[in-house]
Amino acid sequence: MINVGLILFVTFLVLINIIVVKYTSKTKMMLVTSGFFIMFLIAPITWFVTLISLGISTGNGIAGGVAGMMFGFITFLNGIYYVFRGALTRQQPENT
């Protein structure tokens, strides 16, 4: 049986990726900025919310801590991907 927390987390990551690709993939600097935003703001929030919600719902703080660290780390890696993608992308000339 699939855990509801895992489904919510995957949906959350998909939404983050859709937003980043749709709105920030135009320039190199916007990709790097969104990557740092994901790494240093979204990942700790994901860790904390997962830690609290799973800790309360299961009654086991260790399970919430492990899941929070795992989900936060995956979100952090997602941010690193966008930083590298932005850093390695060539600047496209603007057609004005």
C-alpha positions in Angstrom: 0.0 0.0 0.0 1.3 3.4 -1.0 1.8 6.0 1.8 -0.3 9.1 1.5 2.7 11.3 2.6 4.7 9.9 -0.3 1.9 10.7 -2.8 1.7 14.2 -1.4 5.4 14.7 -1.6 5.7 13.5 -5.2 2.8 15.8 -6.2 4.6 18.7 -4.4 7.8 18.0 -6.3 6.0 17.8 -9.6 4.3 21.1 -8.9 7.6 22.8 -8.0 9.2 21.5 -11.2 6.2 22.6 -13.4 6.4 26.1 -11.9 10.2 26.4 -12.3 10.1 25.2 -15.9 7.2 27.3 -16.9 8.2 30.6 -15.3 12.0 30.6 -14.8 13.5 28.6 -17.6 13.8 31.8 -19.8 17.1 33.0 -18.5 20.2 31.5 -16.9 20.0 33.7 -13.8 16.4 32.9 -13.1 17.2 29.1 -13.1 20.1 29.6 -10.7 18.0 31.8 -8.4 15.1 29.4 -8.3 17.5 26.6 -7.6 18.9 28.4 -4.6 15.3 29.3 -3.5 14.4 25.6 -3.6 17.5 24.5 -1.8 17.5 27.1 1.1 13.9 27.9 1.6 11.6 25.1 0.2 13.8 22.1 1.4 13.9 23.2 5.1 10.1 23.9 5.0 9.5 20.5 3.5 11.7 18.9 6.2 9.9 20.6 9.0 6.4 20.1 7.7 7.1 16.4 7.0 8.7 16.0 10.4 5.8 17.5 12.3 3.0 15.9 10.3 4.3 12.4 10.2 5.5 12.5 13.8 2.1 13.5 15.0 0.1 11.2 12.7 2.2 8.1 13.4 3.0 8.9 17.0 6.7 8.1 16.3 9.1 11.0 16.2 11.9 8.8 14.7 9.7 7.9 11.6 8.8 11.5 11.1 12.5 12.6 11.4 13.7 10.0 8.9 11.0 10.8 6.4 11.5 14.5 6.9 15.2 14.2 6.3 14.7 12.1 3.2 12.0 14.3 1.7 14.1 17.5 2.5 17.2 15.9 1.0 15.3 15.0 -2.2 14.0 18.6 -2.5 17.5 19.9 -1.9 18.8 17.7 -4.7 16.1 19.1 -6.9 17.3 22.6 -6.2 20.9 21.6 -6.9 19.8 20.3 -10.3 18.3 23.7 -11.2 21.4 25.5 -10.1 23.6 23.3 -12.3 21.1 23.5 -15.2 21.2 27.3 -14.9 25.0 27.4 -14.6 25.6 25.2 -17.6 23.0 26.7 -19.9 24.2 29.0 -22.6 22.7 32.5 -22.5 20.3 32.8 -25.5 20.5 36.0 -27.4 17.3 38.1 -27.1 15.4 38.8 -30.3 14.5 42.5 -30.0 
